[in-house]
Amino acid sequence: MQLDSHSVTREQAQMREQTLVEENSANESAISICETKKRKEKDGEESLKTEQEASLDERHSKGSGETAIQPDGNGKDGADTEAMKFVMLQKLESKKNDLSSMEEKELEGS
């Protein structure tokens, strides 16, 4: 009888160990996926920053202090550039918030 109970306990321990190994593997996979997403978001953020800086540099190089005018002469280029800048800043802020959210979820899951 005692031998039987040891055998059952050993089987339960082995089953629990296998379950823990599987859970650990799933958790490591989820962490890896999150880290990959986080890297992609960071790369996207850097890309947007670079694009924004290039756009601003281009605007400044058109003529420091001069008003940029579209070929049709309506003078909207400056406003369009400001609108683009605003949209890019919103995208950057959104990406930043996404990264923060993913980091919080990753920390909560740990």
MIGUKOL-497487 format. One record per residue: residue in one letter; residue number from 1; x, z, y of N, C-alpha, C in turn. Coordinates in Angstrom, 2 decimals, m for minus. Layout:
<nodes>
NODE  residuo  num      n_x      n_z      n_y     ca_x     ca_z     ca_y      c_x      c_z      c_y
NODE        A  NUM        X        Z        Y        X        Z        Y        X        Z        Y
...
</nodes>
This chain:
<nodes>
NODE  residuo  num      n_x      n_z      n_y     ca_x     ca_z     ca_y      c_x      c_z      c_y
NODE        M    1     0.82     0.00    m1.19     0.00     0.00     0.00     0.87     0.00     1.26
NODE        Q    2     1.88     0.86     1.28     2.76     0.93     2.45     3.52    m0.38     2.63
NODE        L    3     3.93    m1.00     1.56     4.64    m2.27     1.61     3.74    m3.35     2.21
NODE        D    4     2.47    m3.31     1.83     1.49    m4.26     2.35     1.33    m4.10     3.86
NODE        S    5     1.29    m2.88     4.34     1.12    m2.63     5.77     2.34    m3.07     6.55
NODE        H    6     3.54    m2.90     5.99     4.76    m3.38     6.64     4.75    m4.90     6.73
NODE        S    7     4.28    m5.52     5.69     4.22    m6.98     5.65     3.28    m7.52     6.72
NODE        V    8     2.12    m6.88     6.87     1.15    m7.30     7.89     1.72    m7.08     9.28
NODE        T    9     2.37    m5.94     9.50     2.96    m5.64    10.80     4.05    m6.66    11.14
NODE        R   10     4.85    m7.02    10.14     5.91    m8.00    10.36     5.30    m9.36    10.71
NODE        E   11     4.25    m9.74    10.01     3.58   m11.01    10.30     3.00   m11.01    11.71
NODE        Q   12     2.40    m9.88    12.09     1.84    m9.77    13.44     2.94    m9.89    14.49
NODE        A   13     4.07    m9.25    14.23     5.19    m9.31    15.17     5.72   m10.74    15.28
NODE        Q   14     5.81   m11.43    14.14     6.28   m12.81    14.16     5.30   m13.72    14.90
NODE        M   15     4.01   m13.49    14.69     2.99   m14.29    15.39     3.05   m14.02    16.89
NODE        R   16     3.22   m12.77    17.26     3.31   m12.41    18.68     4.56   m13.03    19.30
NODE        E   17     5.66   m12.99    18.56     6.89   m13.59    19.05     6.70   m15.09    19.27
NODE        Q   18     6.06   m15.76    18.33     5.81   m17.19    18.46     4.92   m17.47    19.68
NODE        T   19     3.90   m16.64    19.87     3.01   m16.79    21.03     3.79   m16.62    22.32
NODE        L   20     4.66   m15.62    22.36     5.46   m15.39    23.56     6.42   m16.55    23.83
NODE        V   21     7.00   m17.11    22.78     7.90   m18.25    22.94     7.12   m19.43    23.52
NODE        E   22     5.92   m19.67    23.01     5.09   m20.77    23.51     4.68   m20.54    24.96
NODE        E   23     4.27   m19.30    25.27     3.88   m18.98    26.65     5.07   m19.14    27.59
NODE        N   24     6.23   m18.69    27.15     7.44   m18.81    27.96     7.77   m20.27    28.24
NODE        S   25     7.65   m21.08    27.21     7.91   m22.52    27.36     6.93   m23.14    28.34
NODE        A   26     5.66   m22.79    28.23     4.64   m23.32    29.15     4.92   m22.87    30.58
NODE        N   27     5.31   m21.61    30.74     5.63   m21.10    32.08     6.84   m21.80    32.68
NODE        E   28     7.87   m22.01    31.87     9.06   m22.71    32.35     8.72   m24.14    32.76
NODE        S   29     7.86   m24.77    31.99     7.43   m26.13    32.32     6.66   m26.14    33.64
NODE        A   30     5.76   m25.18    33.82     4.97   m25.10    35.06     5.89   m24.85    36.26
NODE        I   31     6.87   m23.99    36.08     7.82   m23.70    37.16     8.61   m24.96    37.51
NODE        S   32     9.04   m25.67    36.49     9.79   m26.91    36.72     8.95   m27.92    37.49
NODE        I   33     7.68   m28.05    37.12     6.78   m28.98    37.82     6.63   m28.56    39.27
NODE        C   34     6.44   m27.27    39.51     6.30   m26.76    40.89     7.57   m27.01    41.69
NODE        E   35     8.72   m26.78    41.08     9.98   m27.00    41.79    10.16   m28.47    42.13
NODE        T   36     9.75   m29.36    41.22     9.83   m30.80    41.48     8.92   m31.17    42.64
NODE        K   37     7.68   m30.66    42.61     6.74   m30.94    43.70     7.28   m30.40    45.02
NODE        K   38     7.86   m29.22    44.95     8.41   m28.59    46.15     9.54   m29.45    46.73
NODE        R   39    10.42   m29.96    45.85    11.51   m30.84    46.29    10.96   m32.10    46.93
NODE        K   40     9.93   m32.69    46.31     9.33   m33.91    46.85     8.72   m33.65    48.22
NODE        E   41     8.03   m32.52    48.36     7.44   m32.17    49.65     8.53   m31.98    50.70
NODE        K   42     9.60   m31.32    50.32    10.72   m31.08    51.24    11.35   m32.41    51.64
NODE        D   43    11.53   m33.31    50.66    12.09   m34.63    50.96    11.16   m35.40    51.89
NODE        G   44     9.86   m35.31    51.64     8.88   m35.98    52.50     8.93   m35.43    53.91
NODE        E   45     9.07   m34.11    54.01     9.16   m33.47    55.32    10.40   m33.96    56.06
NODE        E   46    11.53   m34.00    55.35    12.77   m34.48    55.96    12.64   m35.94    56.39
NODE        S   47    11.98   m36.73    55.57    11.78   m38.14    55.89    10.93   m38.29    57.15
NODE        L   48     9.87   m37.50    57.25     9.03   m37.55    58.45     9.80   m37.10    59.69
NODE        K   49    10.62   m36.08    59.54    11.43   m35.62    60.68    12.39   m36.72    61.13
NODE        T   50    13.03   m37.36    60.16    13.97   m38.44    60.47    13.24   m39.59    61.17
NODE        E   51    12.07   m39.93    60.64    11.26   m41.00    61.23    10.86   m40.64    62.66
NODE        Q   52    10.47   m39.39    62.84    10.07   m38.94    64.18    11.25   m39.01    65.14
NODE        E   53    12.40   m38.52    64.70    13.58   m38.54    65.56    13.98   m39.97    65.91
NODE        A   54    13.90   m40.87    64.92    14.23   m42.27    65.18    13.26   m42.87    66.19
NODE        S   55    12.00   m42.53    66.05    10.99   m43.03    66.98    11.24   m42.51    68.39
NODE        L   56    11.57   m41.24    68.48    11.85   m40.65    69.79    13.13   m41.25    70.39
NODE        D   57    14.15   m41.44    69.55    15.39   m42.05    70.03    15.13   m43.46    70.53
NODE        E   58    14.32   m44.20    69.79    13.98   m45.57    70.19    13.25   m45.57    71.52
NODE        R   59    12.35   m44.63    71.66    11.58   m44.54    72.91    12.50   m44.24    74.08
NODE        H   60    13.43   m43.30    73.86    14.35   m42.92    74.94    15.33   m44.05    75.25
NODE        S   61    15.71   m44.81    74.24    16.68   m45.88    74.46    16.05   m47.10    75.15
NODE        K   62    14.72   m47.19    75.15    14.05   m48.30    75.84    14.31   m48.26    77.33
NODE        G   63    14.62   m47.12    77.81    14.90   m47.00    79.24    14.58   m45.59    79.68
NODE        S   64    15.58   m44.79    79.75    15.39   m43.40    80.13    14.67   m43.33    81.47
NODE        G   65    13.52   m42.68    81.44    12.75   m42.49    82.66    11.85   m43.65    83.01
NODE        E   66    12.00   m44.78    82.34    11.15   m45.93    82.63     9.87   m45.83    81.83
NODE        T   67     8.80   m46.38    82.37     7.54   m46.40    81.65     7.53   m47.61    80.74
NODE        A   68     7.31   m47.36    79.48     7.27   m48.47    78.53     5.92   m49.14    78.61
NODE        I   69     5.94   m50.47    78.64     4.70   m51.22    78.76     4.61   m52.19    77.60
NODE        Q   70     3.42   m52.28    77.02     3.21   m53.22    75.94     3.24   m54.63    76.49
NODE        P   71     3.48   m55.59    75.61     3.54   m56.98    76.06     2.30   m57.43    76.82
NODE        D   72     1.12   m56.88    76.51    m0.07   m57.31    77.22    m0.19   m56.66    78.60
NODE        G   73     0.74   m55.76    78.91     0.81   m55.18    80.24    m0.19   m54.07    80.52
NODE        N   74    m0.80   m53.51    79.49    m1.81   m52.49    79.75    m1.26   m51.08    79.86
NODE        G   75     0.03   m50.86    79.58     0.66   m49.56    79.79     0.29   m48.50    78.77
NODE        K   76    m0.25   m48.86    77.63    m0.69   m47.89    76.63     0.43   m47.42    75.71
NODE        D   77     1.60   m48.06    75.75     2.66   m47.75    74.80     3.07   m46.28    74.87
NODE        G   78     3.19   m45.73    76.07     3.57   m44.32    76.21     2.55   m43.40    75.57
NODE        A   79     1.28   m43.68    75.78     0.22   m42.87    75.18     0.21   m43.03    73.66
NODE        D   80     0.43   m44.26    73.19     0.48   m44.50    71.75     1.63   m43.75    71.11
NODE        T   81     2.77   m43.73    71.78     3.93   m43.02    71.25     3.64   m41.52    71.18
NODE        E   82     3.01   m41.00    72.22     2.66   m39.58    72.21     1.67   m39.28    71.09
NODE        A   83     0.72   m40.18    70.89    m0.25   m39.99    69.82     0.45   m40.01    68.46
NODE        M   84     1.39   m40.96    68.28     2.15   m41.03    67.03     2.96   m39.75    66.82
NODE        K   85     3.56   m39.28    67.89     4.35   m38.05    67.82     3.47   m36.88    67.39
NODE        F   86     2.28   m36.80    67.98     1.35   m35.73    67.65     0.93   m35.80    66.18
NODE        V   87     0.61   m37.00    65.71     0.21   m37.18    64.31     1.35   m36.79    63.38
NODE        M   88     2.57   m37.20    63.72     3.72   m36.86    62.88     3.95   m35.35    62.85
NODE        L   89     3.78   m34.71    63.98     3.93   m33.25    64.02     2.86   m32.58    63.17
NODE        Q   90     1.64   m33.12    63.20     0.58   m32.57    62.36     0.92   m32.74    60.88
NODE        K   91     1.45   m33.91    60.52     1.84   m34.15    59.13     2.94   m33.17    58.70
NODE        L   92     3.92   m32.97    59.58     5.00   m32.03    59.27     4.45   m30.62    59.07
NODE        E   93     3.55   m30.22    59.94     2.96   m28.88    59.84     2.17   m28.76    58.54
NODE        S   94     1.45   m29.81    58.18     0.68   m29.81    56.94     1.61   m29.69    55.74
NODE        K   95     2.70   m30.45    55.74     3.67   m30.39    54.65     4.29   m28.99    54.57
NODE        K   96     4.58   m28.42    55.72     5.16   m27.08    55.77     4.19   m26.07    55.16
NODE        N   97     2.91   m26.19    55.52     1.90   m25.29    54.97     1.76   m25.48    53.46
NODE        D   98     1.80   m26.73    53.00     1.73   m27.00    51.56     2.90   m26.34    50.83
NODE        L   99     4.10   m26.46    51.39     5.28   m25.85    50.78     5.13   m24.33    50.71
NODE        S  100     4.67   m23.74    51.80     4.49   m22.29    51.83     3.47   m21.86    50.79
NODE        S  101     2.40   m22.61    50.69     1.35   m22.30    49.72     1.88   m22.38    48.29
NODE        M  102     2.66   m23.43    48.02     3.23   m23.58    46.67     4.20   m22.45    46.37
NODE        E  103     4.98   m22.05    47.36     5.93   m20.96    47.14     5.19   m19.66    46.85
NODE        E  104     4.09   m19.41    47.58     3.31   m18.20    47.35     2.71   m18.20    45.95
NODE        K  105     2.16   m19.35    45.53     1.58   m19.44    44.19     2.65   m19.23    43.13
NODE        E  106     3.84   m19.78    43.37     4.93   m19.64    42.42     5.34   m18.17    42.30
NODE        L  107     5.39   m17.48    43.43     5.76   m16.06    43.41     4.67   m15.22    42.75
NODE        E  108     3.40   m15.57    42.98     2.31   m14.82    42.37     2.31   m15.01    40.85
NODE        G  109     2.67   m16.20    40.41     2.68   m16.50    38.98     3.83   m15.87    38.24
NODE        S  110     4.85   m15.44    38.97     6.04   m14.87    38.32     5.80   m13.48    37.83
</nodes>
